[in-house]
Amino acid sequence: MITRKKECVAMLLAGGQGSRLYALTNKIAKPAVAFGAKYRIIDFPLSNCINSGIDTVGVLTQYEPLELNEYIGNGQPWDLDRAFGGVHILSPYQAKKKSSWFEGTANAIYQNLNFMQKYNPDYVLILSGDHIYKMDYSKMLRAHKATGADCTIAAIEVPLKEASRFGILNTNPDGSIYQFEEKPKEPKSNLASMGIYIFTAEKLFKYLKADDENPASSKDFGKDVLPAMLNAGEKMFSYRFKGYWKDVGTISSLWESNMDLLGADPAFDVADADWKIHSRNPLAPPEYVGRNAVVHNSMIALGCEIEGTVENSVLASGVVVEEGAYVKDSVIMAETVVKKGAKVVYSILDEKCVVEENAVVGQEKSENAGIAVLGRDVKIAKGVCVAGGKILDKDYKGE
């Protein structure tokens, strides 16, 4: 009898609340947040998986999962609708012995041990659902096999002054890891963990079980599982990634990453035909740009209607910028309307917002100005000003 199996199964952690995105994640999970005119954050790891030849992905959801679940559906847009494998939504569930919300990244994976074991994998790839990047995981898997590692951690060099924000790998010249420090106050290196791990499945299952049985554990990979493996002398290697990678867990990083899509030679190219980023796009007519409209250095999605001025901005499907309206240095999500004479500058506006006539949202980008943010369905009253850096999650008629 031939046993069906998968060489590598991916587990995508997508249950985070995304509290540092404030109003943008009041009603949806962070990986479901819109990005780059026609994508959502989760499109990037899912596309990386299928482009890397990994066709079995468990998506672990928890916080506000409804929209994310609907968006992923059967996985068809990412070619992940498979009879054996494909994409699966994995939520916390009632088990016979015990059940609970996912207590940490390691516990979330442990609670889905049965899902992984169903495919009898040799390797398990652990991914985060809140990063923007293009990466060939098959190259990382080949490196993992070549070194004979029990765990391989993808890593990227970051500015030393920012290193204390990350898990830091201290490595030998051959790439083997001799120390892992989770957000150290005084980092010894600038090699930061990207939150992407490949484990030899047998070792992963062993350490997840031990971690679950440890009452002192916080059930986290960075704080508990990886240090435990290192302390036990397991073979652990870094895999250096050279390319664009952005953790979009904050308002500023989300805005910056959207801006990185603009220009003739963008810092991050989502139109790369050699590494297609798949998404579930709404059906929409072509964008319309009026005769007197001005659009400069901007990304405009299908279904947009532009009669005003748009500069250095990213507009998602169905956005309307009426005559005399002005949008600059901003990210505008689907079906938002900026009415006549209104001004939106250095801001992020979530889906289905309305900025009424002659209202002003945000202020010109400067060292002291913060990014203004409107949550989903927020309406700004006629003639009202929303200061730079202000974050609103309900309709606003002024102070």
C-alpha positions as CSV (number, residue, x, y, z in Angstrom):
1,M,0.0,0.0,0.0
2,I,1.4,3.4,-1.0
3,T,1.0,6.1,1.7
4,R,0.4,9.6,0.3
5,K,2.5,12.3,1.8
6,K,3.9,15.8,1.3
7,E,7.5,16.5,1.6
8,C,6.8,19.9,3.2
9,V,3.7,21.4,4.8
10,A,3.5,25.2,5.5
11,M,1.8,26.6,8.6
12,L,0.8,30.2,8.3
13,L,0.2,32.1,11.5
14,A,-2.6,34.5,10.7
15,G,-4.5,34.9,14.0
16,G,-2.8,38.1,15.3
17,Q,-5.0,41.0,16.5
18,G,-2.6,43.6,15.0
19,S,-3.2,46.1,17.8
20,R,-0.5,48.4,16.5
21,L,-2.6,49.0,13.4
22,Y,-5.3,50.4,15.6
23,A,-8.5,51.3,13.7
24,L,-7.4,49.3,10.7
25,T,-7.8,46.0,12.6
26,N,-10.9,46.7,14.7
27,K,-13.0,44.4,12.6
28,I,-10.5,42.2,10.7
29,A,-7.4,40.2,11.3
30,K,-4.1,41.9,10.4
31,P,-3.3,39.5,7.4
32,A,-6.6,40.6,5.9
33,V,-5.7,44.3,5.8
34,A,-5.6,45.7,2.2
35,F,-2.3,46.4,0.6
36,G,-1.0,47.9,-2.6
37,A,-4.2,48.8,-4.4
38,K,-5.4,45.2,-5.1
39,Y,-3.8,42.9,-2.5
40,R,-4.2,41.9,1.1
41,I,-1.2,41.2,3.3
42,I,-1.8,37.4,3.3
43,D,-1.5,37.3,-0.5
44,F,2.3,37.5,-0.2
45,P,3.1,34.4,1.9
46,L,0.4,32.4,0.1
47,S,1.8,33.4,-3.3
48,N,5.3,32.6,-2.0
49,C,4.2,29.1,-1.1
50,I,2.7,28.2,-4.5
51,N,5.5,29.9,-6.4
52,S,7.9,27.8,-4.3
53,G,6.1,24.5,-5.1
54,I,4.5,24.2,-1.6
55,D,0.9,23.3,-2.2
56,T,-0.3,22.4,1.3
57,V,-0.9,25.3,3.7
58,G,-2.6,25.5,7.0
59,V,-3.8,29.0,7.8
60,L,-4.2,29.5,11.6
61,T,-6.8,32.1,12.4
62,Q,-8.2,33.4,15.7
63,Y,-8.9,37.1,15.9
64,E,-11.8,38.4,13.8
65,P,-11.4,35.6,11.2
66,L,-14.6,36.0,9.2
67,E,-13.3,38.3,6.4
68,L,-10.0,36.4,6.1
69,N,-11.8,33.1,5.9
70,E,-14.1,34.4,3.1
71,Y,-11.2,36.0,1.3
72,I,-9.2,32.7,1.2
73,G,-12.2,30.6,0.3
74,N,-11.1,27.4,-1.4
75,G,-7.7,28.8,-2.3
76,Q,-8.4,28.9,-6.1
77,P,-6.8,32.4,-6.8
78,W,-3.5,31.0,-5.4
79,D,-3.8,27.6,-7.2
80,L,-4.3,26.1,-3.7
81,D,-7.6,24.3,-4.4
82,R,-6.2,20.8,-4.3
83,A,-7.9,17.4,-3.7
84,F,-4.9,16.3,-1.5
85,G,-3.3,19.3,0.2
86,G,-4.3,22.9,-0.8
87,V,-5.2,25.6,1.7
88,H,-7.0,24.9,5.0
89,I,-8.4,27.4,7.5
90,L,-7.4,26.2,11.0
91,S,-9.3,27.8,13.9
92,P,-9.2,26.9,17.6
93,Y,-11.7,24.1,18.3
94,Q,-13.2,22.0,21.1
95,A,-11.1,18.8,21.7
96,K,-12.0,15.9,24.0
97,K,-9.1,16.4,26.5
98,K,-8.8,20.2,26.5
99,S,-9.3,23.2,24.3
100,S,-8.4,26.8,24.5
101,W,-7.6,29.8,22.4
102,F,-4.1,29.7,20.8
103,E,-1.9,30.7,23.7
104,G,1.2,31.6,21.6
105,T,2.8,30.9,18.2
106,A,4.1,27.5,19.4
107,N,0.8,26.5,21.0
108,A,-1.1,27.4,17.8
109,I,1.1,25.1,15.8
110,Y,0.9,22.3,18.5
111,Q,-2.9,22.5,18.5
112,N,-2.8,21.6,14.8
113,L,-0.5,18.6,15.1
114,N,-3.1,16.3,13.6
115,F,-3.4,18.4,10.5
116,M,0.4,18.3,9.9
117,Q,0.6,14.6,10.7
118,K,-2.2,13.9,8.2
119,Y,0.3,14.6,5.4
120,N,3.2,12.8,7.0
121,P,5.7,15.6,6.0
122,D,9.5,15.4,6.3
123,Y,9.6,19.1,6.9
124,V,7.4,21.9,8.2
125,L,7.6,25.5,7.2
126,I,6.4,28.1,9.7
127,L,5.4,31.5,8.4
128,S,4.0,34.8,9.7
129,G,1.0,36.4,8.0
130,D,2.1,40.0,8.4
131,H,5.2,40.5,6.2
132,I,5.5,41.9,2.7
133,Y,8.2,40.1,0.6
134,K,8.9,37.7,-2.2
135,M,10.9,34.6,-1.2
136,D,11.6,31.2,-2.8
137,Y,11.1,28.8,0.2
138,S,12.4,25.9,-2.0
139,K,15.9,27.4,-1.9
140,M,15.7,27.7,1.9
141,L,14.5,24.0,2.1
142,R,17.5,22.9,-0.1
143,A,19.8,24.8,2.3
144,H,18.1,23.1,5.3
145,K,18.7,19.7,3.7
146,A,22.3,20.5,2.7
147,T,23.3,21.4,6.3
148,G,21.4,18.6,7.9
149,A,19.8,21.1,10.2
150,D,17.0,20.3,12.6
151,C,15.8,23.9,12.3
152,T,16.7,26.6,9.8
153,I,15.8,30.3,10.5
154,A,15.5,32.8,7.7
155,A,17.3,36.0,8.7
156,I,18.0,39.4,7.3
157,E,20.4,42.1,8.2
158,V,18.8,45.2,9.9
159,P,20.3,48.4,11.1
160,L,22.0,47.8,14.4
161,K,20.0,50.5,16.1
162,E,16.8,48.6,15.2
163,A,18.0,45.2,16.1
164,S,16.5,45.2,19.6
165,R,13.0,45.0,18.0
166,F,13.8,41.5,16.6
167,G,14.9,38.1,17.6
168,I,18.6,38.2,16.9
169,L,20.7,35.3,15.7
170,N,24.4,35.0,16.7
171,T,26.1,32.7,14.2
172,N,29.4,31.0,13.4
173,P,31.1,31.6,10.1
174,D,29.4,28.5,8.6
175,G,25.9,30.0,9.5
176,S,25.3,27.7,12.4
177,I,23.5,29.4,15.3
178,Y,25.2,29.4,18.7
179,Q,22.8,31.9,20.4
180,F,19.3,33.2,19.9
181,E,18.3,36.4,21.7
182,E,14.6,37.5,21.7
183,K,14.6,41.3,21.4
184,P,17.9,41.9,23.3
185,K,18.5,45.3,24.8
186,E,22.1,45.2,23.7
187,P,22.3,43.0,20.5
188,K,25.5,41.4,19.6
189,S,24.7,41.3,15.9
190,N,22.2,42.7,13.4
191,L,21.1,39.4,11.9
192,A,17.3,39.4,12.6
193,S,15.0,36.5,12.5
194,M,12.3,37.0,9.9
195,G,9.8,34.7,11.7
196,I,10.3,32.1,8.9
197,Y,11.4,28.6,10.1
198,I,11.9,25.2,8.5
199,F,11.9,22.3,10.9
200,T,12.6,18.7,10.4
201,A,9.1,17.5,11.2
202,E,10.1,14.8,13.7
203,K,12.1,17.3,15.8
204,L,9.4,20.0,15.6
205,F,6.7,17.6,16.9
206,K,9.0,16.5,19.8
207,Y,9.7,20.0,21.0
208,L,6.2,21.2,20.6
209,K,5.0,18.4,22.8
210,A,7.6,19.2,25.4
211,D,6.7,22.8,25.3
212,D,3.1,22.1,25.8
213,E,3.9,20.0,28.9
214,N,6.0,22.8,30.4
215,P,3.8,24.9,32.6
216,A,6.5,27.7,32.8
217,S,6.5,28.1,29.0
218,S,4.9,31.1,27.3
219,K,4.3,28.8,24.3
220,D,6.2,31.0,21.9
221,F,8.8,30.0,19.3
222,G,11.2,32.8,19.9
223,K,11.0,32.8,23.6
224,D,10.7,29.1,24.3
225,V,11.0,26.5,21.5
226,L,14.0,27.8,19.7
227,P,16.1,28.4,22.8
228,A,15.1,24.9,24.1
229,M,16.4,23.4,20.9
230,L,19.6,25.4,21.0
231,N,20.2,24.5,24.6
232,A,19.7,20.8,23.8
233,G,22.4,21.0,21.2
234,E,20.1,20.6,18.2
235,K,21.6,21.6,14.8
236,M,20.3,25.0,13.9
237,F,21.3,27.2,11.0
238,S,20.5,30.6,9.6
239,Y,19.4,31.2,6.1
240,R,20.4,34.7,4.9
241,F,17.8,36.5,2.8
242,K,18.8,39.3,0.6
243,G,15.8,41.2,-0.8
244,Y,12.9,43.3,0.2
245,W,11.2,42.4,3.4
246,K,8.9,44.6,5.6
247,D,7.1,43.8,8.8
248,V,3.9,45.8,8.3
249,G,2.7,45.6,11.8
250,T,2.6,49.3,12.4
251,I,0.9,52.3,10.8
252,S,4.2,53.8,9.7
253,S,5.6,50.5,8.2
254,L,2.3,49.8,6.4
255,W,2.4,53.3,4.9
256,E,6.1,53.0,4.0
257,S,5.7,49.7,2.3
258,N,2.8,51.0,0.2
259,M,5.0,53.9,-0.9
260,D,7.7,51.5,-1.8
261,L,5.5,50.3,-4.7
262,L,5.6,53.7,-6.5
263,G,8.0,55.1,-9.0
264,A,9.6,54.0,-12.2
265,D,12.0,51.8,-10.3
266,P,10.1,50.8,-7.2
267,A,11.8,49.4,-4.1
268,F,9.3,46.5,-4.2
269,D,7.9,45.3,-7.6
270,V,4.4,43.7,-7.3
271,A,4.2,43.4,-11.1
272,D,7.1,41.0,-11.4
273,A,6.0,38.5,-14.0
274,D,8.6,36.0,-12.8
275,W,7.1,35.9,-9.3
276,K,3.4,36.6,-9.5
277,I,1.6,37.8,-6.5
278,H,-1.9,36.2,-6.7
279,S,-5.0,37.8,-5.1
280,R,-8.7,37.5,-5.1
281,N,-9.6,40.6,-7.1
282,P,-13.2,42.0,-7.2
283,L,-14.8,42.3,-10.6
284,A,-14.6,46.0,-11.6
285,P,-14.7,48.1,-14.7
286,P,-11.6,49.9,-15.9
287,E,-10.4,52.9,-13.9
288,Y,-11.7,56.2,-15.1
289,V,-9.5,59.3,-15.1
290,G,-11.3,62.5,-16.1
291,R,-10.1,65.0,-18.7
292,N,-9.1,67.6,-16.1
293,A,-7.9,65.1,-13.5
294,V,-4.2,64.9,-12.5
295,V,-2.6,61.6,-11.5
296,H,1.2,61.6,-10.7
297,N,3.4,58.8,-9.4
298,S,0.4,56.8,-8.1
299,M,-1.1,53.3,-8.3
300,I,-4.7,53.3,-9.3
301,A,-6.8,50.1,-9.2
302,L,-9.7,49.0,-11.4
303,G,-13.0,50.7,-10.8
304,C,-11.5,54.0,-9.5
305,E,-13.1,57.2,-10.7
306,I,-10.6,60.2,-10.6
307,E,-11.8,63.7,-11.4
308,G,-9.5,65.5,-9.0
309,T,-5.7,65.4,-8.2
310,V,-3.8,62.3,-7.0
311,E,-0.1,62.5,-6.2
312,N,2.2,59.8,-4.8
313,S,-0.6,57.7,-3.5
314,V,-2.0,54.1,-3.7
315,L,-5.8,53.8,-4.4
316,A,-7.7,50.5,-4.2
317,S,-10.6,49.3,-6.3
318,G,-13.7,51.6,-6.5
319,V,-12.1,54.7,-4.9
320,V,-13.7,58.0,-6.0
321,V,-11.8,61.3,-6.0
322,E,-14.3,64.0,-7.1
323,E,-13.6,67.2,-9.0
324,G,-11.4,69.6,-7.0
325,A,-10.5,67.0,-4.4
326,Y,-6.8,66.5,-3.6
327,V,-5.0,63.3,-2.5
328,K,-1.3,63.2,-1.7
329,D,1.1,60.8,0.0
330,S,-1.8,58.6,1.0
331,V,-3.1,55.0,1.0
332,I,-6.8,54.8,0.2
333,M,-8.6,51.5,0.4
334,A,-11.5,50.1,-1.6
335,E,-14.8,52.1,-2.2
336,T,-13.7,55.2,-0.2
337,V,-15.0,58.5,-1.5
338,V,-13.2,61.8,-1.3
339,K,-15.7,64.5,-2.3
340,K,-15.4,67.8,-4.0
341,G,-12.9,70.2,-2.6
342,A,-11.8,67.7,0.1
343,K,-8.1,67.2,0.9
344,V,-6.4,64.0,2.1
345,V,-2.7,64.2,2.8
346,Y,-0.2,61.8,4.5
347,S,-3.0,59.4,5.6
348,I,-4.4,55.9,5.4
349,L,-8.1,55.6,4.8
350,D,-9.7,52.2,5.3
351,E,-12.5,50.7,3.1
352,K,-15.8,52.5,2.5
353,C,-14.9,55.8,4.2
354,V,-16.4,59.1,3.1
355,V,-14.6,62.4,3.3
356,E,-17.3,65.0,2.7
357,E,-16.9,68.2,0.7
358,N,-14.1,70.6,1.7
359,A,-13.0,68.4,4.7
360,V,-9.3,68.0,5.3
361,V,-7.7,64.7,6.6
362,G,-4.0,64.8,7.6
363,Q,-1.3,67.3,7.1
364,E,1.8,67.6,4.9
365,K,4.4,65.0,5.6
366,S,7.2,66.4,7.9
367,E,9.4,65.3,10.8
368,N,6.7,66.2,13.3
369,A,3.6,65.2,11.4
370,G,2.0,61.8,12.1
371,I,0.0,59.7,9.7
372,A,-3.8,60.3,10.0
373,V,-5.9,57.1,10.0
374,L,-9.6,56.5,9.3
375,G,-11.0,53.1,10.2
376,R,-13.5,51.2,8.0
377,D,-16.8,53.0,7.2
378,V,-15.8,56.3,8.9
379,K,-17.4,59.5,7.6
380,I,-15.8,62.9,8.0
381,A,-18.3,65.7,8.0
382,K,-18.3,68.6,5.5
383,G,-15.6,71.2,6.1
384,V,-14.1,69.4,9.2
385,C,-10.3,69.1,9.7
386,V,-8.7,65.9,11.0
387,A,-5.2,66.6,12.3
388,G,-2.1,64.7,11.2
389,G,-1.5,61.7,13.4
390,K,-5.2,61.4,14.5
391,I,-6.7,57.9,14.4
392,L,-10.5,57.7,14.1
393,D,-12.7,54.6,14.2
394,K,-16.1,56.4,14.2
395,D,-17.7,59.2,12.3
396,Y,-16.3,62.6,13.0
397,K,-18.0,66.0,13.0
398,G,-15.2,68.0,14.6
399,E,-14.3,68.8,18.1
